[in-house]
C-alpha cells in the first residue's frame, strides 16, 4: 500500500469491531424461521411430495411447496436483456417458480419451505418430507447442451438455446481475413466460479395487513434495483415494498438480484401473519447462490505482415445454468460487446453469442460482469499472435494501440471510448515492473531450478452505464446544523462513507465528521443506481459534488439576510459566508441552526444528474515462478498502471485494485465449480473441495496511476472496482505460460492448479520438448 493515503476510511473501525448491522443481525418480535429443502438431483419430475409427517414435527408451523408459488404467481423473474436477436426475437424466459413445481432442474433448487419456531426445527423436519422423483437426463456443459439430441430443460426453449446474437460487419471481416498474411486462433474457457461473499445470504420479511406493505431486510447492492426486481417477480407495487438495508458483507454482482427464497418468505409472512427469517448456510450458498463466469470463447485475429491487426471474430458460448437470473444474459452478451476490440485499433470485427441452459446453478453477474472474459480472450489472442509472428508481446501491442488522437473512438461494435493513452499506461507498467531486466531474473531462476515467467495485459472496460435515468442525492440538515447525505446506492466494501462525505466536505469546506451518510433509505425515495459495474463514485459521487455546489447557491440568500447584505455581496469559502470586506461572517452550520425552526429545513438540497458510462483502462504486469517438481506457482511481483481518471481517495482505489487482482488470481489458480457430467452433482460444493482465494496468492501489488480524467462527469473519475479483476486474469495466465513456454507448453485452460501444471510439465518432458 502507498503512504499517500488521503484519509482513513470512516467505516473501518465500526466494521472491524463488530458494530456492523447485517441482514442476519435483524430480528423482530414473534418471528418464525424458514428452512429450504433442496433438490438432491439435477433433473427430475416431481412425482409426489408428501409433507404430512413433517407438519407434525416439533416446532413446525407450516410448509410451503411449488403449488403455493404457482398460486401466488411468483414464477417470472425480471431480466435486464432488452435488445433483440438477429430476427427480432427476444430472449426465451421460461418460468421459474420460487419453489420448484413439477420439475427440478439443478441440485439445490428449493423444493419445499418449512417454517418453524426455530431454524433447527425447520431443518429437522426435512427428513420427514417424502419426495418421489422420476429422474431425467442431465446436461451440465453449455456446448453439449446445444447439440442435437441433448437433454431438454424447458419445453419452451428448443435445444436449450435461450438467445443468439450477432454483432459486427461480417462482409468486412470476411474480406479482411481473405487478404490477411496470417491468422492467429485461440479457444479459451472462463470457467464457472462461486463468488462466495463473506456474508451468507439472509432475509427477514414482515407483512402488515393494515396497509398491505412488506418490510424486508436483505443482503443487497442497493434499494432501487432490488425494489424493482421484487415488484416484477411478485406483482406487488414498489410503494408497498419497504426495504431496510444496512451493511453488506460483499456484493460482487451476486447480491444485485432477487432470489427465490426471498419471495417464498413473502408468501409465508403474508399467509401466517408473522415475520419470517432465513439465513443461508455456506453449503447452501454453493448450491443456491448464483455462480459467475461460465463462458467459452473462440477467437481469430487477422494480421498483415507487420503484425498490424486487420480484423477479429469471436464465438461465445455462455452458460446460464438452469434459469435466467436478472443480470446474467445482459452481462454475458452486452458487456463484452462494448469492448470487443479491447485497446486495439481493429478495423473490422464480428462476434456471435449463444446463451444456453444447463442443469446447474443459475449464473449471474460477477465482478467485471463479462468484461474479464472479453479481456482474457483478447489478450490471449494477442499473445498468441505475438508468438506466431515471433514478435515481443509488448511490441505487438504497441503497434496496434488506438492512438491518443483517435478519441473519442467508435469501435466496430457498441463502444465509444473516451480519452485514453494505452501506450503510456503500458510504458509506465513495464518501467515499474522492470520488464527489461526480466531476462537476468529468469536466468537466475533457471540456475536455481525454477521456471520464471512474466506476463502483461492492457485492457479497457465499459463501466458505470447505470440502469436508472439519473442519480439523485439529498442533503438534509438537523437542528444542530449537522448534515445527513442520502444516496440510493449501497456500499459493500467500496468505502462510500469515506468518499462521499469527503467530496461534500471538501466542496463545502467543512469537517467531514459533520456529515453522516445514509444509503438506500426507503423513506427517501431517490432515483438512482445500485452499486454495481463500478458505478457509485462516477454517478452518485459526482452528484454529491453537484449537491454541495447547489447548496452553496441555495443558502446564499439566507446568509445574505442574516448578514443584512445583498446576495451579490456575499462570498462563500472555507465553510462560511462572508461579506466582501471580510468583516461579517456566518458559518454554514450556524446558518443552518438559525433556520432550524423552519420545516422543511430551507437548506435541504436535492440534486441530480444523468451521468454516462466511463472507460477505465490500464496495463498490469505479473511475474511468477513455478517449482517444476510440484507445479506450484508463486507470484513474485505484480505491477499496475491504471487509468481510473481522477483519483478521489487513493487508499480506496488501492483496496479495490488489490481485491480485484486477488479475485482474478483466485480464478486463475484454483477456483472452479465442477459438476459431475453424469449426475449433475456439484463436486466442489464446499471449501473442502473448492479453492478459496487468499492474500498470499499475490503478496506484493504495486498500484500505479496513469490518469486521463473523464469528461463525462464532474469528478473526472472512471470506475476502479473491476479493473484488478479484468486485467489480472490475462496477465497472470500470460506469465504462467511464459514460464512454461521453454518446455513447449503454449496453452493451458484455467484453473492453473499445481496438478495441472505438474502434469503438463511431465508430459512435455516425456515428449522431449525441452
N, C-alpha and C positions, 0 to 999 in steps of 0.2 A: 504494500500500500504506500501511497505517496505521503509526504509530510506537509503538503499544502492544502489540507482539508479546510474548507470554508468554516465549518462548524460541526459539532457533534450532532448526531441525529436525535431529535427530541423524543422520539418514541422508544428508543432503545432501552432506557432504564426501566420504563414501565413494563416492557415486554419481557426482558430477561430476568426480572424479579418477580414474575408470576402474577402481575397485575393486569394482564390482558383479559379481554372479555370475548370469548369464543362461543360459537353456537352451542357446544356441548355444556358450557357453563350455565346456560339459561334453564330455569325451572319455573313452573307455575303450580299453584295450589291445585290439588286434585288430578294432577297429570297421570296419564297412563303411558305405557311403554310399548312400542311396536318392535316386532322382530319379523324377519322375512325368510320364509322357507324358500330355498332357491333350487332351480332345476339342477339335477346331478348328471344330466346328459345334454348333448349339444343339439340334438334334433329329434323330436318325437311328438306324436299326437298324445294329448292327454285323454286317455280313455275314461278315467274316473278319478275323482278327488274327494275323499271322504274325510270330513273334519269333525264328525260327531264325537268320536272318542277324545279328540284334542280339546273340544269345548268343555269337557268335564274335568280337565286338568286343573290343579290348584292355581288360582290367580288369573286364569284366562277369562277375559271379559267378552271378546268377540273375535271372529276370524273372517277375513275378507278374501275373496277369490276373484278370478277373472270375470265372473258374472257381475260382480259389483262394479268393476271397471267399465264393463260394457253398458251397464245400466246408467252409470254416471256420464257416459260418453267421453271418457278420458282415453282416447285412442289415437289422436292425431297430434304429434309433436310439431312444433314450429320448425321451419327450415329457412335458412338465410340465402339459399341459392335462388337468385331472382332472374338470372339470364337463361336463355333457351338454347336448345341444341341446334344442329345444322338444319333441321327441317321444321324448326319452330316448336319442337316438343319440350315439355318441362320435365323436370326430374321426377322419376317414379317415387312416390312417397307411400309405401304400404303402411297400413295401420299398425300401431304398436300399443296395445292395451297396457296400462301401467301395471297391471298384474296379468300374467300370461293367461290367455283364453284359447282353448282349442289346441294350440301347438306351442312348444318351446323351441327356441332357435339358437340358444347358446347356453353353455354351462354357466350358471349364476343368474339366469333370468328369474325375476320374482315370480313365484308360483302361488304363494299364499302369504297373507299378512296376519300374524297373530298379535292381538292387542291384549295386554295383560297388566297386572298391577306392578310388575317389575320386568326388567329386561330379561333376567334369568328365567322367570316364569314363562315368558314368551318363548324363549329358546327351548326350554324343557318340553314344551308342547309339540315341537316339531316332530318328535319321534312317534307321536300318536296320530299324525296325519297319514292316511293311507293313499298312495298315488299309484295308479296303474298307467303305464306308458305303452305305446306302440312305437318302437324305435324306427327312425327314418335314416336314410343315407346322409352322410356328413361330408361337407367340403370346407376346408379351413384355409385354402390357398386361393388368392384372388385370380391368378392366372388359370388355375384349374376350374374355378367357379364359372369362368366364361366359356369353357369348352362345351361343345355339343355333347349332350348326354350327362352333363354334370347334375348332381342333386339340386333340385329347385327349392329355394327358401320360401318364396312368396308366389302365389298363383298369379298375381297381377304384375309380376316382373319377369318376363321371359328371359331365360338364360342368365338370370341373376344380374343383368345389366341395368343399373339404376339410371345411368346417364352417360352419354358420349358427347364429346365436344371437339371441335377443331378450331384452331386459330392460326392465322398467318396466310401467306400467299404461296399456295402450292406450286403454281406455274413458275414463279420467280425462283423458288427453291429448286425445282427440277432443273431449270436452266443452269443455275449456278453449280449444282452438283455435276451436271453433264460436262461442264468445262473445267472442273477442278483438277489440279495437279495431284492432289492427294485427299483422301477421306479417312478420318480417324473415327473410331467407334468405341463405345463403352456400353455396358449394361450394368447398372448398379442397383442395389437394394437399400432403401432406408427402412430398416426393419421396424416392426411393431414394438413399441415400448410401453411401459406402465408408468405414468407420471409420478404418482405417489407423493403428493404434498405432505408436509409434516402433520397437518391436522386432518384426521379422518373426517369423512363427511358426517354431518349431523344436521338434524332438523327438528324443530318444535313448532307445532301448529295448534292454534286455538281458534275456535269458531264462536262468533257472537250471534245468537238467534235474534237479538233485538234489531240489529242493523244489517245482518247478512254478511258481515265482514270477517275476513280471516286475518289473524295476526300470525306472522311467520318469522321465525328466527332460523337462519340457514347460512351455511358457508356460501359465499358469493363473491363475485368480482364487481358488483355494482347493481344498484337498485333498478335502473331503467331497463336494462336488458333482462334481468330476472323477472320483473313485473310483467313485461310484455310477453315473455315466454310462458309464464304461468297462465296468463289470460288466454293465450291462444290454445293451450292444451286443455284448459278446464272450461273455457267459455265464461268464466267469471269476470266481470268488468274490472279493469285495473284499479278503479277507485275503491273497490271492495277488498283489495289486497294490501295489507299494511305490513311492510317488511321492516324488521328491526335488525339492522346489520351493524356489526361492530368489527372486531379484529378478525383477520382471516389468515390462517396459517398456511399460506401458499395457494397460488391460483393456477398459473401456467396455462390458462385456457380451459383446463379441465373443470374449473369451478365457475365457468361462464354460463352454464346451461342448466335448465330444469331437468330433474331426474324423475324416473317413475315413482320412486319411494315417496317423494315429497307430495305428489298428487294423491297417492294412496292414503297418506296420512290425513290429507284434507277430507277424503271420503269418510274416514273413521272419526275425525274430530266433529264433523257435521252430524253424523249418524248418532254418535254416543254422547254428544254434548259435553265432552271433556277434552282438555288438551292432550295431544299425543306426541310423544317424543321418541326419536330414534337416533342412535349413534352407531355408525358403521364400525365393524372390526377391521383390522388391517387385512385379514384374509378375505373378507367381503369386498374390500376395496380392489383387490386384484381381480375379482370376478365380476364386479358390477360398475366400478368407476370407468369412465371412458378411457380407452387407450389412445396412444398417439402414433404418428407416422404411418407405417404400413404402405409404402409406395415402391413400386418397381419402375425404373426409368431406363429406357434405351435412348441413346443419343448418338448422332452422327454430325461431324463437323467437316465442311468442305474448305480446303485451303489452296492458295496459289503457291508457286514455287518458293516464294519468300516467307511463307508462313503466315500470310495475312488471311483472315477469316473471310470467307465468301458467303457462306450460308450454314444454317444448322437446322436440324429437325429432331424432334423428341416424341417418344411414345410413353405415356404414363398409364400405369395400371394401379388404381387406387382402391385399397381395401377399406370398405365402410364397416365391416362387421355385419351383424345380423340386421341392424336397423339404422336408419338415418338419425344422427343427432343434429341439433340445430346448426352447428358450425362446421361439421366435417367436410361435406362436399364443397362448400364455398372455399374452405381453407386449402383443400387439395387441388382445386381447379383454378379458381380466380387468382389466388395469391401467387402461385408460380407464374401465371400468365403475365403478370405485371413486370416481372424481371427476368423474362426468359432469355434475354441476351446477356444477362449479367452486366459486367462493367465494360463489355467489349462492343466495338462497332461491328455489327454483323448485318449486312445489307438485307439479306433475305432469311426468313425464319418461319417455321411452322411447328405446331405441336398438336398431338392428338391425345385426348384424355378418355379413359374408360373408368367408370366408377362401378365397383362390383360389391355384391353382398356375399358374405361368408358366415359360417356357423361359429362366430367368435364374438367377443365383447365388442359392442359398437365403438367406433373411433370418433374422436372429436379433435378440435384444435389443440395443439400442444406447442409450447414455447417456440415461436417463429412461424407456426401455422402454415406449413407448405414452403416457406422461404428457405429454410435449411435444406430441404430436399432438392429444391431447384439449384441452390448454390453448390451443393455436393455434386450433382450431376454435371453442371457446367465446369466446375474446377477439375473434376476427374477427367473430363473430356479434353480440357486444355492441357492438363498434364500428359495425357496420352498422346496428343498431337505433338507436344514437345519431344516426347520420347521417339515417336515415329519419324520426326524430321531431324532428330539429333540437334535440337535447339535447347538452350538453357531455359528452365521453367520461368525465370524472371524475365528473360528476354522476349519470349513469345508473347507474354502478357504485355510487355512494354510496347511492342509493335502494334498491338490491337486495342489498347485502351481508347475509349471515347475521349477525345482531347478536350481540354477546358473551354476552348472557344466554340464547342458544338452545343453548349447548353443554352436554353432548355432543349433536351434531346428527346425526340419522339422515337420510341423503339418500334420495330416492325409489328409489335403485338399491342399490349394495353398501356405500357408505361410512358410517362412523360417525365423524364428525370430532371430534377433541379440541379443547380450548380454543384459541381464536384471536381476534384482533382485526383484521379485514381493513381496517376504516376507519382504524385507527391506522397500519397499515403504509402505506396509500395516502397519508394525510396527511403522514407523515414523508418519503416518497419525493418527493411533489410539492413539499414545502418545500425539501428538499435540492437538488432539481433546478431550483428557481426557476421552477416551472410558470407562475406568474402573470406573470413577466417575459418570457415567451416572445414575446409579440406584438411587443415592441420589437426583439428579436433577429431575428425573421422579417422585419420591415420593413427592418432594416439589411442583411440578406442580399439582399432583393429589390433594393434600391438598387444593391448590388454585382453584380447579375446572377445570383444563385444562388437556388435553391429550398431553403427550410428547413422542416423538419417535426419535430414532437415526437410521441412515442407512449408509451403505457403499457400494462402488463399487470398484473393482480392475479390470482395463480394459487395453487393448492394441489395437493399431491401426496399420494397414499397410498403411503408408502415403508416400507422395512425390515420387511416381513411375515415374512421368513425361511422357509426350506424345512424346516429341522431343528426338532424339537420343543423344543429348548433349546440354549443355548450354554454350553459349559464352558471354564474357564480353570484352568490348573495352574501353581502356583508351586513351583519346586524350589530347594534350597539346595546350594551347593558346599561343599567343606571349609573354604574361607576365608570363608564367610558370604555370598558373592555369590549373588544370586538370578537364576534364569532363569524367564522368564514365557512360557508356552506357550499359544498360541491356535490355533484351527482356520482362521481367515480368513487372507488373504494380501494384502499391500499391493501396489498398482500405481501408487503415487504419492500415496496418501492420508495418509502420514505416521504410520502406526501405530507405528513405532519411537519416535517422539516422544510421541505422545498416550497410548498405553497405558502406557508406563513412567512418564510424568508422573502419570497417575491413581494408580498404585500407590505411587509415591514420595511423592506429596502425602498420601495417606491414611496411609502408614506413618511419614512424617516422616523419610525417608532420602534420600540423594543418588540421583538417577536414574541416575548413572553406575554405581551398584552393581547395576543391573538390566539384564539383556540379554533382548531379545525374540526368540523363535523362533516362526515361523508355519508352519502346515501341515506338521508333522513327522510322518512316517508311523509312527514307533515310539512316539508319544504319541497313541494313538487317541482323541482327544477328539470328543465330539459337538458340532457347531456348524455355522454357516452360512458359505458362501463370501462373498467381498467383492463385493457387488452390491446394487443397489437402496438405496443409502445406509444399509446395514445395520450395518457393522462397529462404529462407535462406539456406536450405540444398543444393540446386542446384546453383542458381546464387550467393548466398553468398559465397559458397565455391570457386567458380571460381573468385570472387573478390579477395580473398586471393592469389589464384594461379596467377592472373594477376599482383598483386603487386610484388610478388616474381620474376615473369618473367621480369617485368620492371626493377628491380634492376640489373638483369643479362644483360638485353638488353642494358642498359645505361652505363654499366661499361666500355666498350672500349672507349666510347665518353668522359667519365670522365677521364680515363687514358690519353687520348690525350690532354685534357685541362690541366691536371696536369703534362704533359710530363713525364709520368711513364708507365711502363709495366702494363697491366691489372692485372696481378698476384700480383702486389704491391699495389693495391687499395682495400681498405675496405669500406664497407657501414654500417653506423649506424646513428641513430637519424637524418635522413633526409639529410645526406651529405656523399659524398665520401671523403676519407682521405688517405693520404699516411700512410704507416705502422708506421712511426715515429711521425705521427700526426702534422707535420709542414706544410703540404699542404692540403687545404680543398676547396671543391666546393660543394655547396648545390644542391640538385636535381632541385630546382626551378631555380637557377642561370644557371645550365647546360641547362635546357630547354629553357631559354631565349637566351642563347648563340647559340642554334641550331635553333632558330625560323625562320631564313631566308631560311631554307631548307623545301621543301614541297614535299610529306607529311612529317610531323614532324618525325624525326628519332626515337623519343622516344615513338611514338604512339604504343600501345601494344594491341594485340588481344590474348586472352587466352580462352581455352575451356577445358571441361572435361565432361565425362559421369558419372553421379552420380546416384546411385541407390536408392531404397526405404529405409526408416528407420521405426523403430517400437517404437514410443513413447508409454509410458505406465505410470500407476500410480494408486494411491488409493485416493479416495475422501470420506469424511465423512460429512454427513449432519445431523443437529439436528433441529427438528421442534416442535412447539406447536400448538395444534388445540383447538379452542374455540368450545366446544361441542354444545353450544346454537346457534351458527351461521354457523358452518362448516368452518370458516375462518382459514387458516393455516398461521403461521408466521415462517419463517426460522430464528432460533436463532443464530446458528453458522454454518460455512461451512469451512472445512479444506481440503487442498490438499497436497499431496506429489507426485509430478510429475517427471518422468524421461523423460526430453526432451533433454538429452545429455548435452553437454557443453552449458552453458548459455552465450550468447554474450552480451545481454543488458537486465538486469532483469526487468527494467521498462516496456519494451515491452512485455516480457513474462507474466508479471502480467496483463498487459492490455488485452492480448489475452486470458488468463485464465478467467479473470473477464467477458469479453464479451461472451465467450463460455458458462460459467456457467449460465449467465443470459439468453442466448438464450435457453439453456436446461430447465431452470426454467420456461420460457415462455410456452414451450410445456407442461411441467408437470402441471402447474397450470391454464392454460386457453386457449392457442391457439388451434383453431380447425376450419378448413374450412368445414362448414356444408352445405350440399346440400339437398334440398327437394327431396325425392325419387320419387315423382310423376311427378314433372315438371323439375327437374334438375336445378332449380334456386339456386344460391349461397345465402344462408340465412345470412351468416356472411360476407357480401361484403363491409363493411366499418368499420372504427374504432369505430363507434357507436355500432356495433354488434360483432366486433372481438377484442379479448383480446390483449392489447399492453403490451409486456414485459417492465419492468421498473426496475431501480436500487434497489428500495425498496424491491423487491422480495427476494433478498439475500443481506442484508445490510452489512454483515461482512464476508469477504472471506480472510482466511489466506493462502497465497500461499507459499508452501514449495517446495524445490528442493530435489530430490533424484537421482542425475545423474549417469548414466552409459554411458560414451561417446561412440558415434557411431564410428565404424571402417570403415564405408562406405564413409566418406567424410573427407576432411582435417580439417574442423572445429570441428569434433566430435559432430555435432549437430543432433538432431532429431526434428521432427515437433512439434510445440506448438500450432498452431492455432485452432485445433479441439479438443484438449484434454478436455477442460472445458465442451464442449457440449456433448462429448461422455460419460464422467463419471458422469456428474451431473444428467442426466435423471434417470438412475437406482438408484443413491444414494438418490435423493430426494424422489422418489417413495418408496424406501425401508424405509425411515424414516417415511413417512406418514402412510404406512401400519403397521409399528412397533407401532406407536401411537394408531392405531385403533385395533390392534390385541387383546388387553384385552377385547374388546367388541365382539370378534368372527368374525371380518371382516378381511378376508385374501386376498381378491382380489378386485381391482377396476381398470378400464382402465382409462388412461389419456383422457382428462384433468381432474385433481383432483380439480374441481371447488368447491367453498363453497356449492353450491346447491347439488352437487353430494355427497359430504362428509356428509352434514347435513342429506340428505335422507338416506344414509347408516346407520348413527347413529340412526336415528329414527326407521328404520326397525329392527336394532339389539336390540334396547331397547324394541320394541314391542314384539319381539320374546323371550325376557328374556334371552339374551346371554351375560349378564354382571353381 
